[in-house]
């Protein structure tokens, strides 16, 4: 994933693959998903896989303006655990973003 991605697979197929019981997320298939858009994400909570909606981007805990989240979408694997913008999220708050490419 760089600046855009494709998600056209039906969410029920993704939910079945990841053993998600409740799919109440609404998302229109798109070949041009961009930062700042609402997207489906898979999380694990209370020992269950869940599908939720989130905004694509990362808002650091110190940000004064949430709009920064649409700009903060890439991290280097070599430094993600050290950079203040990503460290806390990388170590404690993870999710899977389904994508077709």
Steps between C-alpha positions, in 0.01 A plus 500: 500500500642833409271793419193315373366146502224281356234319700235330290466164678165462675543554873309179576777304326764676711294443816474128427875470437583669832218342701313825566146432619337841470553708187313824558758710315382682189756559226450551128754309292760738358797491267625832640499499881691805624634626835231655719225267374301268725620144447437157655760365742535173688579513871510248784301594808375284788647190332295556183585625154294806413455716192479872573509822302790741538648800324805410293793685652668527836433783743790513747403549865672840500327639188295815548321462164346163403547592132864391536374140489437516125867590450649242734452171313847348448763378745837338443530153652852585618388796716130451575571385858709812571327792324274698737223517238472122473657340807196475730264388225749244370563347841143502636232576240498283191243400240478333160386707203350279228618593152488357150800699385 
